[in-house]
Amino acid sequence: MTLKDKAIEAMLLGNWQNATSLNKSLLKEDPDNIDTLNRLAYAFTVLGKFKDAKSIYRKVLRLDNLNQIAIRNIKRLSEVSVKKRLKNGASNFRYVNHAFLEETGKTKIISLVNLAPPKIIGLLTAGQSLIICIKRSKIFVQDHYKQYLGVLPDDIGRRLIKLIKGGNQYTAYVKSANEHNVTIFIKEVKRASRYKDHPSFLQTSDQDLNLSKGKGKIKNYKKPKVDYNERDHFLEDEDVS
């Protein structure tokens, strides 16, 4: 595994101190690598080292004055209210080092569909915590400030809607992201007693999705249209990447 791979893996697992050290080591080899600089600045942000993060983002802008990640995040870090929220919510990012341990029936890696625009997706970072919510019979995925990112595929979404309404609870994190694909990791953190014998995630796609005895698969299901205005309904503050 290369040093870069180790640095990315550390961020994926939420090992932010290690991620900081590894990205610093990478910069010794290539001081002007923009991707490494942005990763380091993000790690500093998560750790609450906002001055260090802003300093790194300024260097990125000296190298590339149109870099959107640096432009957005340095502006965000200059806002006192955002810094307070980041500091208060830092634990959401720091302690995900065990979040990606896979458990049969309780965890799943899923690619989102109906993605938000690339300029939004491009700001996501591995290990970033996410929000899942039910809207119009679909599972919407949002960042920490409720900005739309995408939705779960319908087969998984229908099942989770039943489970969530029945009392199950889940956490979700970014596993990987680029402008054409966002992969998230979802983990069941609480199972309602009524579903004690029902795994959250099935091993095959053709098993019963109704969570009830005597009922078969859902047939002739028509995919509902997505309200694309949802993509453009962003709050004042976007998630920091």
GROMACS elastic network, one bead per residue, 0.5 to 0.9 nm:
[ bonds ]
;  ai    aj funct       b0    kb
    1     4     6  0.81366   500
    1     5     6  0.60028   500
    1     6     6  0.66130   500
    2     5     6  0.51047   500
    2     6     6  0.62938   500
    2     7     6  0.86869   500
    3     6     6  0.50160   500
    3     7     6  0.62027   500
    3     8     6  0.87065   500
    3    22     6  0.69920   500
    3    23     6  0.83874   500
    3    25     6  0.82323   500
    3    26     6  0.70330   500
    4     7     6  0.50422   500
    4     8     6  0.62530   500
    4     9     6  0.85307   500
    4    22     6  0.77730   500
    4    23     6  0.75991   500
    4    26     6  0.70327   500
    4    36     6  0.83576   500
    5     8     6  0.51420   500
    5     9     6  0.60079   500
    5    10     6  0.85200   500
    6     9     6  0.50168   500
    6    10     6  0.60721   500
    6    11     6  0.87035   500
    6    19     6  0.80762   500
    6    22     6  0.72981   500
    7    10     6  0.51619   500
    7    11     6  0.65031   500
    7    12     6  0.86952   500
    7    18     6  0.76976   500
    7    19     6  0.52120   500
    7    20     6  0.80188   500
    7    21     6  0.83652   500
    7    22     6  0.52782   500
    7    23     6  0.60061   500
    7    26     6  0.85716   500
    7    36     6  0.89106   500
    7    39     6  0.87128   500
    8    11     6  0.52039   500
    8    12     6  0.61265   500
    8    13     6  0.86918   500
    8    19     6  0.73842   500
    8    22     6  0.89725   500
    8    23     6  0.87903   500
    8    39     6  0.83800   500
    8   126     6  0.77084   500
    9    13     6  0.61523   500
    9    14     6  0.84746   500
    9    15     6  0.85127   500
    9    19     6  0.81555   500
    9   126     6  0.84624   500
   10    13     6  0.52234   500
   10    14     6  0.60989   500
   10    16     6  0.67449   500
   10    17     6  0.86385   500
   10    18     6  0.63601   500
   10    19     6  0.51045   500
   10    20     6  0.89053   500
   10    22     6  0.84053   500
   10    97     6  0.83795   500
   11    15     6  0.58005   500
   11    16     6  0.60770   500
   11    18     6  0.82996   500
   11    19     6  0.57215   500
   11    20     6  0.88915   500
   11    39     6  0.84278   500
   11    43     6  0.77757   500
   11    97     6  0.87001   500
   11   125     6  0.82009   500
   11   126     6  0.61843   500
   11   127     6  0.60472   500
   11   128     6  0.89017   500
   12    15     6  0.77321   500
   12    96     6  0.84232   500
   12    97     6  0.78707   500
   12   100     6  0.83639   500
   12   125     6  0.81564   500
   12   128     6  0.81637   500
   12   174     6  0.80107   500
   12   175     6  0.64856   500
   12   176     6  0.81888   500
   13    16     6  0.83807   500
   13    95     6  0.85981   500
   13    96     6  0.60943   500
   13    98     6  0.69011   500
   13    99     6  0.72810   500
   13   100     6  0.68121   500
   13   126     6  0.81383   500
   13   127     6  0.61825   500
   14    17     6  0.87961   500
   14    19     6  0.82223   500
   14    93     6  0.64090   500
   14    94     6  0.55780   500
   14    95     6  0.61286   500
   14    98     6  0.81486   500
   14    99     6  0.85340   500
   14   126     6  0.84549   500
   14   127     6  0.57839   500
   14   128     6  0.84230   500
   15    18     6  0.55240   500
   15    19     6  0.60367   500
   15    20     6  0.87181   500
   15    94     6  0.69764   500
   15    95     6  0.77784   500
   15    96     6  0.78859   500
   15    97     6  0.59222   500
   16    20     6  0.60582   500
   16    21     6  0.86592   500
   16    43     6  0.57547   500
   16    44     6  0.81406   500
   16    46     6  0.75197   500
   16    47     6  0.71930   500
   16    93     6  0.85019   500
   16    94     6  0.65147   500
   16    95     6  0.89740   500
   17    20     6  0.51265   500
   17    21     6  0.64720   500
   17    22     6  0.87605   500
   17    43     6  0.77397   500
   17    44     6  0.88084   500
   17    47     6  0.79858   500
   18    21     6  0.51212   500
   18    22     6  0.61142   500
   18    23     6  0.85309   500
   19    22     6  0.51605   500
   19    23     6  0.60419   500
   19    24     6  0.84562   500
   19    39     6  0.83550   500
   19    40     6  0.75012   500
   19    43     6  0.68787   500
   20    23     6  0.53401   500
   20    24     6  0.61448   500
   20    25     6  0.86670   500
   20    39     6  0.83140   500
   20    40     6  0.57842   500
   20    41     6  0.86877   500
   20    43     6  0.60755   500
   20    44     6  0.72907   500
   21    24     6  0.51358   500
   21    25     6  0.62645   500
   21    26     6  0.87718   500
   21    40     6  0.87583   500
   22    25     6  0.50418   500
   22    26     6  0.63342   500
   22    27     6  0.87757   500
   22    40     6  0.88931   500
   23    27     6  0.62930   500
   23    28     6  0.88454   500
   23    36     6  0.60190   500
   23    37     6  0.76049   500
   23    39     6  0.71986   500
   23    40     6  0.58553   500
   24    27     6  0.50629   500
   24    28     6  0.65807   500
   24    31     6  0.88436   500
   24    36     6  0.82537   500
   24    37     6  0.85409   500
   24    40     6  0.72801   500
   25    28     6  0.52428   500
   25    29     6  0.69998   500
   25    30     6  0.89796   500
   26    29     6  0.53160   500
   26    30     6  0.62734   500
   26    31     6  0.76519   500
   26    33     6  0.85395   500
   26    36     6  0.71200   500
   27    32     6  0.71061   500
   27    33     6  0.69775   500
   27    36     6  0.69605   500
   27    37     6  0.75914   500
   28    31     6  0.56966   500
   30    33     6  0.57010   500
   30    36     6  0.87671   500
   31    34     6  0.86539   500
   31    36     6  0.86780   500
   31    37     6  0.82579   500
   32    35     6  0.89614   500
   32    36     6  0.82859   500
   32    37     6  0.75209   500
   32    59     6  0.84793   500
   32    60     6  0.79672   500
   32    63     6  0.74086   500
   33    36     6  0.54937   500
   33    37     6  0.62537   500
   33    38     6  0.87925   500
   33    60     6  0.86262   500
   34    38     6  0.60993   500
   34    39     6  0.85501   500
   34    59     6  0.88750   500
   34    60     6  0.60478   500
   34    63     6  0.77839   500
   34    64     6  0.82249   500
   34    67     6  0.89333   500
   35    38     6  0.52193   500
   35    39     6  0.62337   500
   35    40     6  0.86710   500
   36    39     6  0.50787   500
   36    40     6  0.61565   500
   36    41     6  0.86030   500
   37    40     6  0.51016   500
   37    41     6  0.61319   500
   37    42     6  0.85829   500
   37    56     6  0.63372   500
   37    57     6  0.73817   500
   37    59     6  0.81258   500
   37    60     6  0.67781   500
   38    41     6  0.50618   500
   38    42     6  0.61403   500
   38    43     6  0.86274   500
   38    53     6  0.87708   500
   38    56     6  0.74015   500
   38    57     6  0.67933   500
   38    60     6  0.73896   500
   38    69     6  0.75320   500
   38    70     6  0.71548   500
   38   241     6  0.84259   500
   39    42     6  0.51296   500
   39    43     6  0.62454   500
   39    44     6  0.86888   500
   39   125     6  0.83575   500
   39   241     6  0.83389   500
   40    43     6  0.50633   500
   40    44     6  0.62276   500
   40    45     6  0.86157   500
   40    53     6  0.75468   500
   40    56     6  0.75796   500
   41    44     6  0.50610   500
   41    45     6  0.61931   500
   41    46     6  0.87624   500
   41    49     6  0.88818   500
   41    50     6  0.85329   500
   41    52     6  0.71819   500
   41    54     6  0.72067   500
   41    55     6  0.81479   500
   41    56     6  0.56381   500
   41    57     6  0.64191   500
   41    70     6  0.88714   500
   41   241     6  0.88394   500
   42    46     6  0.62912   500
   42    47     6  0.86533   500
   42    53     6  0.67684   500
   42    73     6  0.88531   500
   42   125     6  0.84516   500
   42   240     6  0.76328   500
   42   241     6  0.58476   500
   43    46     6  0.51695   500
   43    47     6  0.62772   500
   43    48     6  0.87107   500
   43    49     6  0.85584   500
   43    53     6  0.79374   500
   43   241     6  0.89972   500
   44    47     6  0.50743   500
   44    48     6  0.62405   500
   44    50     6  0.65326   500
   44    51     6  0.85643   500
   44    52     6  0.64574   500
   44    53     6  0.52446   500
   45    48     6  0.51056   500
   45    49     6  0.55725   500
   45    50     6  0.54452   500
   45    51     6  0.87255   500
   45    52     6  0.81184   500
   45    53     6  0.57294   500
   45    54     6  0.86220   500
   45    77     6  0.84703   500
   45    83     6  0.89592   500
   45    86     6  0.78419   500
   45    87     6  0.85797   500
   45    90     6  0.84739   500
   45   240     6  0.81804   500
   45   241     6  0.86397   500
   46    49     6  0.75185   500
   46    50     6  0.86038   500
   46    86     6  0.74517   500
   46    87     6  0.78294   500
   46    89     6  0.88006   500
   46    90     6  0.55898   500
   46    91     6  0.82706   500
   46    92     6  0.89516   500
   46    93     6  0.63992   500
   46    94     6  0.68352   500
   46   240     6  0.89659   500
   47    50     6  0.82017   500
   47    87     6  0.81252   500
   47    90     6  0.68437   500
   47    91     6  0.89106   500
   47    93     6  0.87115   500
   47    94     6  0.73795   500
   48    51     6  0.87643   500
   48    53     6  0.87559   500
   48    83     6  0.83224   500
   48    86     6  0.74714   500
   48    87     6  0.57673   500
   48    90     6  0.71932   500
   49    52     6  0.55453   500
   49    53     6  0.62705   500
   49    54     6  0.88355   500
   50    54     6  0.61008   500
   50    55     6  0.85201   500
   50    77     6  0.68345   500
   50    83     6  0.77368   500
   51    54     6  0.51899   500
   51    55     6  0.61756   500
   51    56     6  0.87331   500
   51    77     6  0.86869   500
   52    55     6  0.50718   500
   52    56     6  0.63290   500
   52    57     6  0.87021   500
   53    56     6  0.52424   500
   53    57     6  0.62360   500
   53    58     6  0.86523   500
   53    74     6  0.80582   500
   53    77     6  0.83444   500
   54    57     6  0.50322   500
   54    58     6  0.60889   500
   54    59     6  0.86622   500
   54    70     6  0.86777   500
   54    73     6  0.81684   500
   54    74     6  0.56839   500
   54    77     6  0.70201   500
   54    78     6  0.83503   500
   55    58     6  0.51506   500
   55    59     6  0.64730   500
   55    60     6  0.88764   500
   55    74     6  0.88653   500
   56    59     6  0.51022   500
   56    60     6  0.64094   500
   56    61     6  0.88278   500
   56    70     6  0.87243   500
   57    61     6  0.63315   500
   57    62     6  0.87261   500
   57    69     6  0.84969   500
   57    70     6  0.51179   500
   57    71     6  0.77745   500
   57    73     6  0.77346   500
   57    74     6  0.62969   500
   58    61     6  0.50620   500
   58    62     6  0.63001   500
   58    63     6  0.87519   500
   58    70     6  0.74258   500
   58    71     6  0.86952   500
   58    74     6  0.75902   500
   59    62     6  0.50301   500
   59    63     6  0.64140   500
   59    64     6  0.85595   500
   60    63     6  0.51329   500
   60    64     6  0.59150   500
   60    65     6  0.74412   500
   60    67     6  0.73296   500
   60    70     6  0.65796   500
   61    66     6  0.69596   500
   61    67     6  0.64170   500
   61    70     6  0.65890   500
   61    71     6  0.73840   500
   62    65     6  0.58608   500
   63    67     6  0.87435   500
   64    67     6  0.55266   500
   65    68     6  0.85559   500
   65    70     6  0.86746   500
   65    71     6  0.80530   500
   66    69     6  0.89390   500
   66    70     6  0.84031   500
   66    71     6  0.73688   500
   67    70     6  0.56402   500
   67    71     6  0.62047   500
   67    72     6  0.87737   500
   68    72     6  0.60007   500
   68    73     6  0.83442   500
   68   119     6  0.80473   500
   68   122     6  0.88127   500
   68   123     6  0.83456   500
   69    72     6  0.55097   500
   69    73     6  0.60881   500
   69    74     6  0.84484   500
   69   122     6  0.78035   500
   69   123     6  0.60795   500
   69   240     6  0.88146   500
   69   241     6  0.73651   500
   70    73     6  0.52564   500
   70    74     6  0.58158   500
   70    75     6  0.83182   500
   71    74     6  0.56046   500
   71    75     6  0.63027   500
   71    76     6  0.86745   500
   72    75     6  0.53300   500
   72    76     6  0.61866   500
   72    77     6  0.87001   500
   72   238     6  0.87664   500
   72   240     6  0.82803   500
   73    77     6  0.59730   500
   73    78     6  0.85139   500
   73   239     6  0.89164   500
   73   240     6  0.61580   500
   73   241     6  0.73385   500
   74    77     6  0.50361   500
   74    78     6  0.62820   500
   75    78     6  0.52229   500
   75    79     6  0.69615   500
   76    79     6  0.54767   500
   76    80     6  0.85902   500
   76    82     6  0.64934   500
   76    83     6  0.77932   500
   76   237     6  0.77224   500
   76   238     6  0.84540   500
   76   240     6  0.77356   500
   77    80     6  0.73895   500
   77    82     6  0.67011   500
   77    83     6  0.59429   500
   77   240     6  0.87705   500
   78    82     6  0.80488   500
   78    83     6  0.76642   500
   79    82     6  0.54580   500
   79    83     6  0.64130   500
   79    84     6  0.88720   500
   80    83     6  0.51489   500
   80    84     6  0.62989   500
   80    85     6  0.87694   500
   81    84     6  0.51996   500
   81    85     6  0.63770   500
   81    86     6  0.86899   500
   82    85     6  0.50763   500
   82    86     6  0.60628   500
   82    87     6  0.84901   500
   82   237     6  0.77094   500
   83    86     6  0.50010   500
   83    87     6  0.60275   500
   83    88     6  0.85069   500
   84    87     6  0.50905   500
   84    88     6  0.61056   500
   84    89     6  0.84668   500
   85    88     6  0.50485   500
   85    89     6  0.59275   500
   85    90     6  0.82790   500
   86    89     6  0.50642   500
   86    90     6  0.56731   500
   86   240     6  0.84838   500
   87    90     6  0.52062   500
   87    91     6  0.83475   500
   88    91     6  0.75367   500
   89    92     6  0.56377   500
   89    93     6  0.76806   500
   90    93     6  0.54891   500
   90    94     6  0.61916   500
   90    95     6  0.87829   500
   91    95     6  0.59174   500
   91    96     6  0.85046   500
   92    95     6  0.64482   500
   92    96     6  0.72308   500
   92   128     6  0.80663   500
   92   129     6  0.63873   500
   93    96     6  0.61184   500
   93    97     6  0.89522   500
   93   127     6  0.68890   500
   93   128     6  0.61445   500
   93   129     6  0.64508   500
   94    97     6  0.75253   500
   95    98     6  0.74512   500
   95    99     6  0.81458   500
   96   100     6  0.76297   500
   96   127     6  0.69236   500
   96   128     6  0.86597   500
   96   129     6  0.83157   500
   96   173     6  0.84739   500
   97   100     6  0.71518   500
   97   101     6  0.87491   500
   97   127     6  0.84913   500
   98   101     6  0.58778   500
   99   102     6  0.82868   500
   99   127     6  0.88259   500
   99   171     6  0.86387   500
   99   172     6  0.86782   500
   99   173     6  0.81665   500
   99   185     6  0.83922   500
   99   186     6  0.88973   500
   99   187     6  0.75738   500
  100   107     6  0.84078   500
  100   127     6  0.89898   500
  100   173     6  0.86092   500
  100   175     6  0.85999   500
  100   185     6  0.69828   500
  100   186     6  0.86489   500
  100   187     6  0.81777   500
  101   107     6  0.82489   500
  102   105     6  0.89916   500
  102   106     6  0.76252   500
  102   107     6  0.56941   500
  102   108     6  0.74805   500
  102   187     6  0.82449   500
  103   106     6  0.53279   500
  103   107     6  0.55286   500
  103   108     6  0.83498   500
  103   187     6  0.84332   500
  104   107     6  0.64531   500
  104   108     6  0.83467   500
  104   199     6  0.82346   500
  104   201     6  0.79137   500
  104   202     6  0.87395   500
  104   203     6  0.83911   500
  105   108     6  0.78149   500
  105   188     6  0.85748   500
  105   198     6  0.84471   500
  105   200     6  0.55275   500
  105   202     6  0.62381   500
  105   203     6  0.75222   500
  106   186     6  0.82431   500
  106   187     6  0.57807   500
  106   188     6  0.50682   500
  106   189     6  0.80660   500
  106   199     6  0.64300   500
  106   200     6  0.56488   500
  106   201     6  0.62898   500
  107   185     6  0.71494   500
  107   186     6  0.55418   500
  107   188     6  0.62519   500
  107   200     6  0.76783   500
  107   201     6  0.68742   500
  108   184     6  0.82664   500
  108   185     6  0.58379   500
  108   186     6  0.54374   500
  108   187     6  0.67376   500
  108   200     6  0.89230   500
  108   201     6  0.67539   500
  109   175     6  0.78942   500
  109   183     6  0.66648   500
  109   184     6  0.56660   500
  109   186     6  0.64528   500
  110   152     6  0.75015   500
  110   153     6  0.82761   500
  110   156     6  0.89822   500
  110   182     6  0.83318   500
  110   183     6  0.54514   500
  110   184     6  0.53860   500
  110   185     6  0.64417   500
  110   186     6  0.76534   500
  111   151     6  0.89555   500
  111   152     6  0.73782   500
  111   153     6  0.78922   500
  111   181     6  0.68192   500
  111   182     6  0.55899   500
  111   184     6  0.63137   500
  111   185     6  0.89865   500
  112   115     6  0.66922   500
  112   141     6  0.82383   500
  112   149     6  0.82563   500
  112   150     6  0.56274   500
  112   151     6  0.54585   500
  112   152     6  0.52166   500
  112   153     6  0.66984   500
  112   181     6  0.71649   500
  112   182     6  0.56897   500
  112   183     6  0.62950   500
  112   184     6  0.74299   500
  113   150     6  0.57349   500
  113   151     6  0.54153   500
  113   152     6  0.61877   500
  113   153     6  0.62761   500
  113   181     6  0.82325   500
  113   182     6  0.82707   500
  114   149     6  0.83255   500
  114   150     6  0.53513   500
  114   151     6  0.62538   500
  114   152     6  0.86814   500
  114   226     6  0.78981   500
  114   228     6  0.86706   500
  115   118     6  0.81189   500
  115   121     6  0.77757   500
  115   148     6  0.84316   500
  115   149     6  0.57829   500
  115   151     6  0.72844   500
  115   179     6  0.87433   500
  115   180     6  0.80547   500
  115   181     6  0.78067   500
  115   182     6  0.78634   500
  115   231     6  0.82471   500
  116   119     6  0.82232   500
  116   120     6  0.63726   500
  116   121     6  0.64519   500
  116   148     6  0.65221   500
  116   150     6  0.58641   500
  116   228     6  0.89562   500
  116   231     6  0.56727   500
  116   232     6  0.83038   500
  117   120     6  0.55732   500
  117   121     6  0.64407   500
  117   122     6  0.86265   500
  117   149     6  0.82946   500
  117   179     6  0.77883   500
  117   231     6  0.76633   500
  117   232     6  0.88773   500
  118   122     6  0.56363   500
  118   123     6  0.86282   500
  118   178     6  0.78711   500
  118   180     6  0.74108   500
  119   122     6  0.52987   500
  119   123     6  0.70252   500
  119   179     6  0.76923   500
  120   123     6  0.56513   500
  120   124     6  0.74510   500
  120   147     6  0.89551   500
  120   148     6  0.88579   500
  120   149     6  0.75360   500
  120   179     6  0.84693   500
  120   238     6  0.86765   500
  121   124     6  0.55890   500
  121   149     6  0.69299   500
  121   177     6  0.69262   500
  121   178     6  0.65803   500
  121   179     6  0.57487   500
  121   180     6  0.84368   500
  121   181     6  0.84512   500
  121   182     6  0.75798   500
  122   125     6  0.83321   500
  122   177     6  0.72766   500
  122   178     6  0.60112   500
  122   179     6  0.57943   500
  122   241     6  0.88383   500
  123   177     6  0.87522   500
  123   178     6  0.89207   500
  123   239     6  0.80330   500
  123   240     6  0.73814   500
  123   241     6  0.52687   500
  124   128     6  0.71725   500
  124   143     6  0.86807   500
  124   174     6  0.74146   500
  124   176     6  0.82477   500
  124   177     6  0.64196   500
  124   178     6  0.81527   500
  124   182     6  0.87534   500
  124   239     6  0.80274   500
  124   240     6  0.79180   500
  124   241     6  0.54357   500
  125   128     6  0.57362   500
  125   174     6  0.66723   500
  125   175     6  0.80365   500
  125   176     6  0.71404   500
  125   177     6  0.69965   500
  125   240     6  0.87431   500
  125   241     6  0.54902   500
  126   129     6  0.88708   500
  126   173     6  0.75642   500
  126   174     6  0.50094   500
  126   175     6  0.50263   500
  126   176     6  0.53836   500
  126   177     6  0.72760   500
  126   184     6  0.88949   500
  126   241     6  0.89472   500
  127   173     6  0.56059   500
  127   174     6  0.52567   500
  127   175     6  0.61587   500
  127   176     6  0.83273   500
  128   143     6  0.82014   500
  128   144     6  0.85234   500
  128   172     6  0.85934   500
  128   173     6  0.53878   500
  128   174     6  0.52972   500
  128   175     6  0.81088   500
  128   239     6  0.89719   500
  128   241     6  0.78330   500
  129   143     6  0.70901   500
  129   144     6  0.66996   500
  129   171     6  0.78717   500
  129   172     6  0.60465   500
  129   174     6  0.65907   500
  130   141     6  0.68188   500
  130   142     6  0.58375   500
  130   144     6  0.57269   500
  130   146     6  0.86478   500
  130   171     6  0.74119   500
  130   172     6  0.52476   500
  130   173     6  0.53210   500
  130   174     6  0.71186   500
  130   184     6  0.87235   500
  131   140     6  0.81716   500
  131   141     6  0.57007   500
  131   142     6  0.50111   500
  131   143     6  0.59264   500
  131   144     6  0.63702   500
  131   145     6  0.86790   500
  131   146     6  0.71462   500
  131   171     6  0.74671   500
  131   172     6  0.66866   500
  131   173     6  0.84703   500
  132   139     6  0.64047   500
  132   140     6  0.56536   500
  132   142     6  0.63087   500
  132   143     6  0.87960   500
  132   151     6  0.87834   500
  132   170     6  0.80606   500
  132   171     6  0.78635   500
  132   172     6  0.72969   500
  133   138     6  0.82405   500
  133   139     6  0.55704   500
  133   140     6  0.53196   500
  133   141     6  0.66072   500
  133   142     6  0.79972   500
  133   161     6  0.88551   500
  134   137     6  0.64672   500
  134   138     6  0.56873   500
  134   140     6  0.61047   500
  134   141     6  0.89738   500
  134   157     6  0.88433   500
  134   161     6  0.68202   500
  134   164     6  0.88059   500
  135   138     6  0.53671   500
  135   139     6  0.63083   500
  135   140     6  0.64674   500
  136   139     6  0.83079   500
  136   224     6  0.85171   500
  136   226     6  0.85702   500
  137   157     6  0.81499   500
  137   158     6  0.73508   500
  137   161     6  0.75685   500
  137   224     6  0.83153   500
  138   151     6  0.70156   500
  138   152     6  0.73089   500
  138   153     6  0.85006   500
  138   154     6  0.69976   500
  138   157     6  0.58732   500
  138   158     6  0.69506   500
  138   161     6  0.75322   500
  138   224     6  0.86271   500
  138   226     6  0.89636   500
  139   150     6  0.87594   500
  139   151     6  0.56028   500
  139   152     6  0.56143   500
  139   153     6  0.83079   500
  139   154     6  0.82340   500
  139   156     6  0.87418   500
  139   157     6  0.53461   500
  139   158     6  0.79204   500
  139   160     6  0.78052   500
  139   161     6  0.70881   500
  140   148     6  0.73480   500
  140   149     6  0.77331   500
  140   150     6  0.60921   500
  140   152     6  0.66567   500
  140   157     6  0.87968   500
  141   146     6  0.83998   500
  141   147     6  0.84072   500
  141   148     6  0.63382   500
  141   149     6  0.56619   500
  141   150     6  0.54266   500
  141   151     6  0.55323   500
  141   152     6  0.73882   500
  141   172     6  0.87701   500
  142   145     6  0.74460   500
  142   147     6  0.50594   500
  142   149     6  0.52369   500
  142   150     6  0.72495   500
  142   151     6  0.87652   500
  143   146     6  0.52353   500
  143   147     6  0.53363   500
  143   148     6  0.68504   500
  143   149     6  0.69228   500
  143   238     6  0.76995   500
  143   239     6  0.60299   500
  144   147     6  0.74267   500
  144   238     6  0.79767   500
  144   239     6  0.58925   500
  144   240     6  0.88837   500
  145   234     6  0.88044   500
  145   235     6  0.70440   500
  145   236     6  0.86650   500
  145   237     6  0.66117   500
  145   238     6  0.60560   500
  145   239     6  0.59977   500
  146   149     6  0.89191   500
  146   234     6  0.76781   500
  146   235     6  0.71244   500
  146   238     6  0.81769   500
  146   239     6  0.85694   500
  147   231     6  0.80295   500
  147   232     6  0.88546   500
  147   233     6  0.74246   500
  147   234     6  0.52707   500
  147   235     6  0.63950   500
  147   237     6  0.85329   500
  147   238     6  0.66279   500
  147   239     6  0.78187   500
  148   151     6  0.86384   500
  148   230     6  0.68274   500
  148   231     6  0.56295   500
  148   232     6  0.79883   500
  148   233     6  0.75630   500
  148   234     6  0.71220   500
  149   182     6  0.86576   500
  149   231     6  0.74436   500
  150   182     6  0.83999   500
  150   231     6  0.82158   500
  151   154     6  0.84425   500
  151   157     6  0.81800   500
  152   155     6  0.83067   500
  152   156     6  0.66299   500
  152   157     6  0.55087   500
  153   156     6  0.57226   500
  153   157     6  0.59160   500
  153   158     6  0.86217   500
  154   158     6  0.59013   500
  154   159     6  0.85711   500
  154   223     6  0.73462   500
  155   158     6  0.55269   500
  155   159     6  0.66742   500
  155   160     6  0.89277   500
  155   205     6  0.77347   500
  155   209     6  0.77212   500
  156   159     6  0.53735   500
  156   160     6  0.62525   500
  156   161     6  0.86609   500
  156   201     6  0.76785   500
  156   202     6  0.89239   500
  156   205     6  0.87563   500
  156   209     6  0.86304   500
  157   160     6  0.51711   500
  157   161     6  0.60615   500
  157   162     6  0.87776   500
  158   161     6  0.52406   500
  158   162     6  0.66306   500
  158   163     6  0.89114   500
  158   209     6  0.75001   500
  158   210     6  0.86439   500
  159   162     6  0.54056   500
  159   163     6  0.64364   500
  159   164     6  0.87470   500
  159   200     6  0.77016   500
  159   201     6  0.83110   500
  159   209     6  0.57783   500
  159   210     6  0.72011   500
  159   211     6  0.78010   500
  160   164     6  0.58449   500
  160   165     6  0.83222   500
  160   168     6  0.84606   500
  160   200     6  0.70379   500
  160   201     6  0.84930   500
  161   164     6  0.52008   500
  161   165     6  0.60445   500
  161   166     6  0.83882   500
  162   165     6  0.53195   500
  162   166     6  0.61081   500
  162   167     6  0.88527   500
  162   168     6  0.88715   500
  162   210     6  0.80910   500
  162   211     6  0.78834   500
  163   167     6  0.63753   500
  163   168     6  0.53755   500
  163   169     6  0.81694   500
  163   191     6  0.83453   500
  163   192     6  0.80480   500
  163   195     6  0.75953   500
  163   200     6  0.74004   500
  163   211     6  0.85576   500
  164   167     6  0.51743   500
  164   169     6  0.61305   500
  164   170     6  0.81762   500
  164   192     6  0.88517   500
  165   168     6  0.72372   500
  166   192     6  0.66942   500
  166   194     6  0.75941   500
  166   195     6  0.79013   500
  167   190     6  0.79435   500
  167   191     6  0.69806   500
  167   192     6  0.50640   500
  167   193     6  0.84013   500
  167   194     6  0.85354   500
  167   195     6  0.87219   500
  168   188     6  0.73612   500
  168   189     6  0.77224   500
  168   190     6  0.53427   500
  168   192     6  0.52204   500
  168   193     6  0.89745   500
  168   195     6  0.82292   500
  168   200     6  0.86872   500
  169   187     6  0.86403   500
  169   188     6  0.60523   500
  169   189     6  0.56472   500
  169   191     6  0.67817   500
  169   192     6  0.83713   500
  170   186     6  0.66996   500
  170   187     6  0.54965   500
  170   189     6  0.52826   500
  170   190     6  0.69479   500
  171   185     6  0.83003   500
  171   186     6  0.57879   500
  171   187     6  0.53761   500
  171   188     6  0.66621   500
  171   189     6  0.67865   500
  172   184     6  0.66632   500
  172   185     6  0.55163   500
  172   187     6  0.63415   500
  173   183     6  0.88332   500
  173   184     6  0.55515   500
  173   185     6  0.52914   500
  173   186     6  0.67087   500
  173   187     6  0.88506   500
  174   177     6  0.72089   500
  174   182     6  0.74399   500
  174   183     6  0.63077   500
  174   185     6  0.63064   500
  175   182     6  0.77526   500
  175   183     6  0.54303   500
  175   185     6  0.59117   500
  176   181     6  0.80443   500
  176   182     6  0.59425   500
  176   183     6  0.51948   500
  176   184     6  0.68793   500
  177   180     6  0.78963   500
  177   181     6  0.57661   500
  177   183     6  0.61886   500
  177   184     6  0.84911   500
  178   181     6  0.53450   500
  178   182     6  0.63000   500
  179   182     6  0.77728   500
  187   200     6  0.88593   500
  188   191     6  0.70539   500
  188   200     6  0.70124   500
  191   194     6  0.83211   500
  191   195     6  0.65770   500
  191   196     6  0.64300   500
  191   198     6  0.88801   500
  191   199     6  0.88088   500
  191   200     6  0.84555   500
  192   195     6  0.54219   500
  192   196     6  0.63858   500
  193   197     6  0.85369   500
  194   197     6  0.80287   500
  194   198     6  0.86331   500
  195   198     6  0.50207   500
  195   199     6  0.77749   500
  195   200     6  0.88488   500
  195   211     6  0.83121   500
  196   199     6  0.77647   500
  198   201     6  0.86358   500
  198   202     6  0.89464   500
  198   211     6  0.72998   500
  199   202     6  0.65296   500
  201   204     6  0.88361   500
  202   205     6  0.68701   500
  202   206     6  0.88512   500
  202   207     6  0.71648   500
  202   208     6  0.89379   500
  202   209     6  0.89760   500
  203   207     6  0.82451   500
  204   207     6  0.61642   500
  205   208     6  0.85734   500
  205   209     6  0.88122   500
  206   209     6  0.82148   500
  206   217     6  0.73118   500
  207   216     6  0.82655   500
  207   217     6  0.69822   500
  208   211     6  0.65958   500
  208   212     6  0.80786   500
  208   213     6  0.88977   500
  208   215     6  0.73722   500
  208   216     6  0.57863   500
  208   217     6  0.52081   500
  208   218     6  0.79887   500
  209   212     6  0.83131   500
  209   215     6  0.87946   500
  209   216     6  0.77747   500
  209   217     6  0.60570   500
  209   218     6  0.69672   500
  210   213     6  0.81905   500
  210   215     6  0.67030   500
  210   216     6  0.73485   500
  210   217     6  0.70873   500
  210   218     6  0.74789   500
  211   215     6  0.82955   500
  212   215     6  0.62708   500
  212   216     6  0.88842   500
  213   216     6  0.84468   500
  215   218     6  0.86471   500
  216   219     6  0.85136   500
  218   221     6  0.65062   500
  219   222     6  0.89668   500
  223   226     6  0.89589   500
  225   228     6  0.87548   500
  226   229     6  0.86178   500
  226   230     6  0.82366   500
  227   230     6  0.57567   500
  227   231     6  0.79435   500
  228   231     6  0.53969   500
  228   232     6  0.73344   500
  229   232     6  0.52634   500
  229   233     6  0.64659   500
  230   233     6  0.51904   500
  230   234     6  0.81669   500
  231   234     6  0.73786   500
  234   237     6  0.79287   500
  234   238     6  0.76322   500
  235   238     6  0.68504   500
  237   240     6  0.87601   500
